[in-house]
């Protein structure tokens, strides 16, 4: 009979979760990242008007609300056959990038960086030991939220977007404020990258699970045709498919110990087909952060280029680079805006059909799949980043626990490492249990 170990609730993450380990004869035989919240969005949105669904799903989470809303609009538009004006897409993209900056700043500086300075109380320890760093962290988070607020009229749960439209476009003064904020973020991000650069040559502490193939899964829309792609650690493209074929290529496993399901690649089966999404997987995209010439001189960029040696610790390095690149992309999108063009598209709200909407949210791939019946939501299916990473988190915890056994218990250092590992994935549990 194995011994069960229940670790304290995972801390400095969005939501609540326990970690259950089972030890038998000096080996960890199972590790469970147990997420027991239940939200029910997929059920209670049924029968609602399609136009209202994206606003409802934005309430799933206060951190990822813009990503959920944009994915919802894209799914509805796909089902209705709506072609969205280019400037509407650009404004949405700027809002998404603002949310990424705010989310990454929170994860990097408030949640995981305190582990590096021995701070068990998160940002509060950072404020005491590194006041300049914590001030810049607050500044970056505030700046990202302000971008969303300007465009969406609220920093949380946007109200300025509609089907095929942007209901309240920014004024010329707001455009200039957005430009100034993006320049500020770009400069602050370079400082943050420099701060991490000296640590980039430190040894890995949390490697990928030894007995698990890593399938890096991302949505690449940098070419004319947007597709899902799966890479191995050597950067080899193993699988590619269009959003229309998503549900033919992704299946899910249900477990009785968590409301967060476990998606995997159908062609590889479970568990070989479990995937990793998020900043590390976006490294493999054609125009990812490693393609930016302004980042060439940093040691951490050279480290990340050696993808075969990537570790879970590198999530933080990727987030720092993505903050910088998000600010640059905002500036580029602002230059391309032409708000004299229409920001609205006519459509028939009573059409039936099925549509899929995809966003690379801060934590990774986010997919909304809707079936409409005469303009009403007949069914809705969500696949969110933390769901995709759920099985991988369990494997990583098991690997760390197995290497930290002292008899039938986990060492104190091992427990700290497991907690840090969970934080590096930056799980969003309300999203995962929608």
C-alpha positions in Angstrom: 0.0 0.0 0.0 1.5 3.3 -1.1 1.8 6.4 1.1 -0.1 9.5 0.0 1.5 12.9 0.5 -0.6 16.0 0.3 1.5 19.2 -0.2 0.1 22.6 0.9 -1.9 24.5 -1.6 0.2 25.8 -4.5 0.8 29.4 -3.8 1.4 32.5 -6.0 -0.8 31.2 -8.8 -4.2 32.2 -10.1 -6.7 30.0 -8.3 -6.4 27.1 -5.8 -4.9 23.7 -6.2 -3.5 20.9 -4.1 -0.7 18.6 -5.0 -1.2 14.9 -4.2 1.7 12.4 -4.5 1.7 8.7 -4.0 4.9 7.0 -2.9 5.5 3.2 -3.0 8.8 1.4 -2.3 10.9 4.5 -2.5 9.4 5.7 -5.8 6.8 8.3 -6.7 4.2 6.4 -8.7 1.8 9.2 -9.3 1.6 13.0 -9.0 -1.6 14.9 -9.3 -2.0 18.7 -9.6 -5.6 18.7 -8.3 -7.8 21.6 -9.6 -11.3 21.2 -8.1 -13.0 24.4 -9.0 -16.0 24.2 -11.4 -17.4 27.2 -13.4 -19.9 25.9 -15.9 -19.5 28.5 -18.7 -19.8 26.0 -21.5 -23.2 25.0 -20.2 -24.9 28.2 -19.1 -24.0 30.1 -22.3 -26.2 27.7 -24.3 -29.3 29.4 -25.7 -27.7 32.9 -25.4 -27.5 35.2 -28.4 -24.2 34.8 -30.3 -23.5 38.5 -29.9 -23.5 38.2 -26.1 -21.3 35.1 -25.8 -17.9 36.9 -26.1 -18.9 39.3 -23.4 -20.0 36.4 -21.1 -16.9 34.4 -21.6 -14.7 37.4 -20.8 -15.9 36.9 -17.2 -14.2 33.5 -17.0 -11.0 35.3 -15.8 -9.9 38.7 -14.8 -6.3 38.1 -16.1 -7.2 36.6 -19.5 -10.5 38.4 -20.2 -9.4 40.2 -23.4 -8.0 36.9 -24.9 -11.3 35.1 -24.1 -13.4 37.8 -25.6 -11.3 38.1 -28.8 -11.3 34.3 -29.2 -15.1 34.4 -28.7 -15.6 37.1 -31.3 -13.4 35.2 -33.8 -15.4 32.0 -33.3 -18.8 33.8 -33.8 -17.4 35.6 -36.8 -16.2 32.4 -38.3 -19.6 30.7 -37.8 -21.4 33.7 -39.3 -19.0 34.1 -42.2 -18.1 37.7 -41.1 -14.9 39.2 -42.6 -13.4 41.5 -40.0 -11.9 44.9 -41.1 -8.2 45.0 -40.9 -8.2 47.9 -38.4 -10.5 46.1 -36.1 -8.1 43.2 -36.1 -5.2 45.6 -35.4 -7.0 47.2 -32.5 -7.9 43.9 -31.0 -4.3 42.7 -31.4 -2.9 45.8 -29.6 -5.3 45.1 -26.7 -4.2 41.5 -26.6 -0.5 42.6 -26.5 -1.3 45.0 -23.6 -2.9 42.1 -21.7 0.2 39.9 -22.4 2.5 42.7 -21.0 0.4 43.0 -17.9 0.1 39.2 -17.4 3.8 38.5 -18.0 4.9 41.3 -15.7 2.7 39.8 -13.0 4.0 36.3 -13.5 7.7 37.3 -13.9 8.1 39.9 -11.1 5.4 39.2 -8.7 5.1 35.4 -8.8 8.4 33.7 -9.8 11.2 36.2 -9.3 10.8 36.2 -5.5 11.9 32.5 -5.6 15.3 33.7 -6.8 15.7 36.1 -3.9 14.5 33.8 -1.2 11.2 35.6 -0.8 8.4 33.5 0.5 6.0 36.5 0.6 6.2 37.3 -3.1 6.2 40.9 -4.2 6.3 42.1 -0.6 9.7 40.7 0.0 10.8 42.1 -3.4 9.6 45.6 -2.3 11.8 45.3 0.8 15.0 43.9 -0.8 14.8 45.4 -4.3 12.6 48.6 -4.2 13.8 49.8 -7.7 12.9 46.4 -9.3 9.5 46.2 -7.6 8.7 49.8 -8.7 9.5 48.9 -12.3 7.4 45.7 -11.9 4.4 47.8 -10.8 5.1 50.2 -13.6 5.1 47.5 -16.3 1.9 45.9 -15.0 0.1 49.2 -14.8 1.2 50.1 -18.4 -0.1 46.9 -19.8 -3.4 47.3 -18.1 -3.6 50.9 -19.3 -3.3 49.8 -22.9 -6.3 47.5 -22.5 -8.2 50.2 -20.7 -7.7 52.8 -23.4 -8.8 50.5 -26.2 -11.5 48.4 -24.4 -12.7 51.2 -22.0 -12.1 48.9 -19.1 -8.9 47.2 -18.0 -10.9 44.1 -17.0 -13.8 42.6 -19.0 -13.7 44.8 -22.2 -16.8 46.5 -23.5 -15.6 48.2 -26.7 -15.6 45.3 -29.1 -18.5 43.8 -31.2 -19.0 41.2 -33.9 -16.9 42.4 -36.9 -16.5 45.8 -35.3 -14.8 48.0 -32.8 -17.6 50.0 -31.1 -15.6 52.8 -29.6 -12.4 53.5 -31.5 -9.5 55.4 -29.7 -9.2 59.1 -30.2 -6.0 60.7 -31.7 -4.9 61.7 -28.2 -5.4 58.1 -27.0 -3.4 56.8 -30.0 -0.5 59.1 -28.9 -0.8 57.9 -25.3 -0.6 54.3 -26.5 2.5 55.1 -28.5 4.1 56.8 -25.4 3.2 53.8 -23.2 4.6 51.3 -25.7 7.9 53.2 -25.9 8.1 53.3 -22.1 7.4 49.5 -21.9 10.1 48.8 -24.5 12.7 50.7 -22.4 11.6 49.1 -19.1 11.7 45.7 -20.8 15.3 46.1 -21.9 16.2 46.9 -18.3 14.4 43.7 -17.2 16.1 41.6 -19.9 19.5 42.9 -18.8 18.6 42.0 -15.2 17.9 38.4 -16.2 20.8 38.2 -18.7 23.4 37.7 -16.0 21.5 34.7 -14.7 21.0 33.1 -18.0 24.2 31.1 -17.8 23.3 29.6 -14.4 22.6 25.8 -14.4 19.1 24.5 -15.0 17.2 23.6 -11.9 14.0 22.3 -13.3 14.5 20.2 -16.5 11.8 18.7 -18.6 10.6 15.2 -17.5 13.1 12.6 -18.4 10.6 10.0 -19.6 8.4 12.3 -21.6 8.7 13.6 -25.1 8.1 17.3 -25.3 5.7 18.4 -27.9 5.8 22.2 -28.3 2.4 23.3 -29.5 1.7 26.8 -30.9 -0.6 28.7 -33.3 1.4 30.4 -36.0 -0.3 33.2 -37.9 2.8 34.9 -39.3 2.3 33.5 -42.8 -0.7 33.9 -45.1 -2.3 30.7 -43.7 -2.7 30.5 -39.9 -2.0 26.9 -38.7 -1.3 25.0 -35.5 2.2 23.6 -35.4 4.0 21.0 -33.2 7.8 21.0 -32.7 10.2 18.8 -30.9 13.1 20.1 -28.8 15.3 20.3 -31.9 13.0 22.6 -33.6 11.8 19.9 -36.0 8.2 20.5 -37.2 6.3 17.3 -36.5 2.7 18.2 -37.2 0.8 21.1 -38.8 -3.0 21.5 -39.3 -5.5 24.3 -39.8 -8.0 25.6 -37.3 -10.8 23.9 -39.2 -9.2 20.6 -38.5 -8.5 21.3 -34.8 -11.0 18.9 -33.3 -9.8 16.1 -35.6 -6.3 16.5 -34.2 -7.0 17.2 -30.5 -8.7 14.9 -28.1 -9.1 15.1 -24.3 -8.8 12.8 -21.3 -11.1 13.2 -18.3 -9.9 12.3 -14.9 -11.8 11.8 -11.6 -9.4 13.9 -9.6 -9.6 17.3 -11.4 -12.1 19.4 -13.4 -9.3 20.4 -15.7 -9.3 18.0 -18.6 -6.1 16.8 -20.4 -5.9 17.6 -24.1 -3.5 15.6 -26.3 -2.6 15.1 -30.0 -4.9 12.4 -31.3 -2.4 11.0 -33.7 0.1 10.2 -30.9 -2.4 9.0 -28.3 -2.2 9.6 -24.5 0.2 10.2 -22.8 2.7 10.5 -25.7 0.6 13.2 -27.3 0.5 15.6 -24.4 1.6 19.1 -25.4 3.3 22.2 -23.9 2.0 25.6 -24.8 3.0 29.2 -23.9 6.1 31.4 -24.2 8.5 28.4 -24.5 6.6 26.9 -27.4 6.3 30.3 -29.1 10.1 30.4 -29.4 9.6 28.0 -32.4 7.4 30.4 -34.4 8.8 31.8 -37.6 8.7 35.4 -36.3 9.2 34.6 -32.6 11.3 36.6 -30.1 14.5 35.0 -31.3 14.1 36.6 -34.7 14.4 40.2 -33.3 17.7 41.7 -34.1 17.6 44.1 -31.1 17.8 41.1 -28.8 20.8 39.4 -30.5 23.4 40.7 -28.1 22.0 39.2 -24.9 23.3 36.0 -23.5 19.9 34.7 -22.7 18.9 34.9 -26.4 21.9 32.7 -27.3 20.9 30.3 -24.6 17.4 30.0 -25.9 18.6 29.4 -29.4 19.9 26.1 -28.2 16.4 24.7 -28.0 17.6 21.2 -27.2 18.8 22.4 -23.8 15.7 24.3 -22.9 14.4 23.8 -19.3 11.2 24.8 -17.5 13.2 27.6 -15.8 13.4 29.3 -19.3 9.7 30.3 -19.1 10.8 33.4 -17.3 13.4 34.4 -19.9 10.8 34.0 -22.6 8.3 36.2 -20.8 10.9 39.0 -20.4 11.6 38.8 -24.2 7.9 38.8 -25.0 7.2 41.9 -23.0 9.8 43.7 -25.2 8.6 42.3 -28.5 4.9 43.0 -27.5 5.8 46.7 -27.1 7.5 46.8 -30.4 4.6 45.1 -32.2 2.2 47.6 -30.6 4.3 50.5 -32.1 4.2 48.8 -35.5 0.4 48.2 -35.4 -0.2 51.8 -34.4 1.8 53.0 -37.4 -0.4 50.8 -39.6 -3.7 52.0 -38.2 -6.0 54.0 -40.4 -9.1 54.9 -38.4 -10.7 56.7 -41.3 -11.6 53.3 -42.7 -14.8 51.5 -41.5 -14.6 49.7 -38.2 -17.9 47.8 -38.7 -19.2 44.9 -40.8 -22.8 44.1 -41.6 -23.9 40.6 -40.9 -27.0 38.4 -40.5 -27.3 37.5 -36.8 -29.7 34.6 -37.4 -27.3 32.3 -39.3 -26.6 28.8 -38.2 -23.1 27.3 -38.4 -19.9 26.3 -36.6 -16.9 28.5 -36.0 -13.6 28.3 -34.2 -11.6 31.2 -32.8 -7.9 31.0 -31.8 -5.7 33.3 -29.8 -2.2 32.9 -28.5 -3.0 34.1 -25.0 -0.3 35.0 -22.5 -0.2 31.4 -21.2 -0.5 29.8 -24.6 -3.0 28.5 -27.1 -6.6 29.4 -26.4 -9.4 27.9 -28.6 -13.1 28.7 -28.6 -15.4 26.4 -30.7 -19.0 27.5 -31.1 -22.0 25.9 -32.8 -24.8 28.4 -33.6 -28.4 27.6 -34.3 -30.2 30.6 -35.9 -28.0 33.0 -34.1 -28.2 31.3 -30.7 -25.4 29.3 -29.0 -26.2 25.6 -29.3 -23.0 24.4 -27.9 -19.6 25.8 -26.9 -16.3 24.1 -26.3 -13.2 25.8 -24.8 -9.6 24.6 -24.8 -7.4 26.9 -22.7 -3.6 27.0 -22.2 -3.6 25.6 -18.6 -5.7 22.7 -19.8 -3.1 22.0 -22.5 -0.3 22.2 -19.9 -2.1 20.3 -17.2 -0.8 16.8 -18.1 2.7 18.2 -18.5 2.6 19.9 -15.1 1.7 16.5 -13.5 4.7 14.9 -15.3 7.1 17.6 -14.2 5.9 17.4 -10.6 6.3 13.6 -10.5 9.8 13.9 -11.9 10.8 16.5 -9.3 9.2 14.6 -6.4 10.9 11.4 -7.4 14.3 13.1 -7.3 13.6 14.7 -3.9 12.5 11.7 -1.8 13.9 11.2 1.7 12.5 7.9 2.6 8.8 8.1 2.0 8.7 11.9 2.3 9.6 14.8 0.0 12.5 17.0 1.2 11.9 20.6 2.1 14.1 21.7 -0.8 12.0 19.4 -3.1 8.8 20.9 -2.0 10.1 24.4 -2.7 11.2 23.2 -6.2 7.8 21.7 -6.9 6.1 24.9 -5.9 8.4 27.0 -8.1 7.9 24.6 -11.0 4.1 25.1 -10.8 4.6 28.9 -10.7 6.8 28.8 -13.8 3.9 27.4 -15.8 1.8 30.3 -14.6 -1.4 28.2 -14.4 -4.7 30.1 -14.6 -7.0 27.7 -12.8 -10.3 29.6 -13.3 -9.6 29.4 -17.1 -8.8 25.7 -16.9 -12.0 24.8 -15.1 -14.3 27.3 -16.9 
